[in-house]
Amino acid sequence: MNSLPLALDAVVLDLDVDSAEAVLAELARLLSQQSGAPADAVRQALQEREQQGSTAIGHGVAVPHARSTEVREPVAAALRSRHPVAFAAPDGEAVQIFIALLVPADATTGHLEILSDLASRLMREDLREAVRTVPEAASFHRLLVDARG
């Protein structure tokens, strides 16, 4: 199993954002800090992926992701918005939990394994509720990194 490459300083809780664009911009900033890739390039890659189809998986969760030639190792970022944001989810539910992933352009298999593992864990109602309500970033981080599907 691929573990989620999420650093504690890439977790932001209860941010006031009111649009999908604002969410993607903040996630791009966090991913840029983790990877060294330019934030504008990361934001563009995330937006292009969203244009292909929403990365919302339902139940108030989205997993924006993109590939980039600017990174050598996968990096992740997590954002919990203060209020749910419209994100074209398949169940029509607004999204409050965003876990973003940026992977090397040639890391097809690893990318899919991390996404699959993350999506399966986030389908657990107990984990979703815990990350939605936990008060501090360290606990949020621990729930995502240590959770086992």
N, C-alpha and C positions, 0 to 999 in steps of 0.2 A: 504494500500500500504506500502510495506517495503521501507524505505528510504535507500539510498546507504550509507554504513558505511565508508565513505571516509573522512579522516582527511586532513587538508590543507598540513601538512608536509609529506603526502604520495603522493604528486603531483610533478612530475618532467617534465619540459617542455624542448623541443628542445635538447634532449640528442643525442649525436653522437653514434649511435649503427648501426651495419651493418649486423646483423644476428638475426634470431629468438632466438637462444641460448643466445645471449647477452641481448636481450629484456627480456627474461624469468629470467635471472640471476638478472637483475636490479629490476624487479618486485618482485622477491623473497626477495631481500634485503629490499625493502620497506615494503612488507607484514610482514617480520620478525621483523622489527622495530616496527610495529604497534601491533603485536600479541605476541611477545616474543618467537614464534616458531623458531627453528633453520633454518637459511637461506638455508642451504644445503637440509634439509628435504622439505622445501617449494618449492625450485627449482625442486627437484626430482618429487614432486607431480604434479607441473605444467607441467613438461615435459612428465610425464606418461599420463596426460590427453590429451596433444597435440598429442601423439602417437595414441590415440584412434580416433582422427579426429580433424582437425583444429578448433580452437575456433574463427577464423575470421568469421565475420558475413556479410562481404561485405562493399562496399563503403569506404574502407580504415580504417575500424574499426575491432578490435578484442577484445574479452572478455575472456582472459585466466582465468580459475577457477579450483579450486580443493577443496577437502574435506581433513580435517586433524584431527587426534586425539590430536594434539598439541594445538588446539585453543578451547576456550569456547564460543566466540562470533564471528560473521562474521566481517571480516576486508576487506578493499579495498585499492587499490593503482592505480594511474593513471600515464601513461607515454605518452608523445607526443615525437616521434622521430624527429630529425632534417630533416631526409630524410626517405621516405617510405621504409619499409622492407618487403621482400618476406615472406609471412606467410601462404601460401597454402589456400588463400581465395577462396570461391566458385565462385566469379565473376572474379578471376584471378588478381584482383587489389592488389598492394602492400599496406601494412598497416602502418599508421602513428599514429593512436590513439589506445592506449591499456588501457583498464580498467580491472584490475585483481581483483579477489575475492577469498578469502580463508575463508571457513566456517567449523564449527565443523562437524566431521564425521557423526553425527546422525541428522544433520539439513537438511534433504532432502527437505521438503516442503519450508522452509524459503529460502534455497539456490535457488530453482527453481523460487520462487516468485521474489527475487531480480534480478536474471538473466533475467527473462521475462520482468520485468519493465524496466531494463536498456536497453535491446535489443530494446524494442518498442520505447523508447525515442530516442535511437541512430539511428533509422530508419528515424527520421525527418531530412531532409536536412538542415534546418536552424540551428538546434542544432549542427549537424556535422560540418558545416561550421564555426560556432562560436567557437567551441572547437579547430578546426584546426588553427584558425587565432588569437585568443585572445592572447595578449602579456604577461600577467602575470598569475602566478599560482593561485592567489586569485580569479580572474575572471573565470578561467578555472574550479576551484573547485565549485564556486557558480553556474555556468551553469549546472554542473552535479548533484549537490545535490539539487538545487532548481527547476530544469526543471520538468515539469509535462507532462506526456504522454497523 
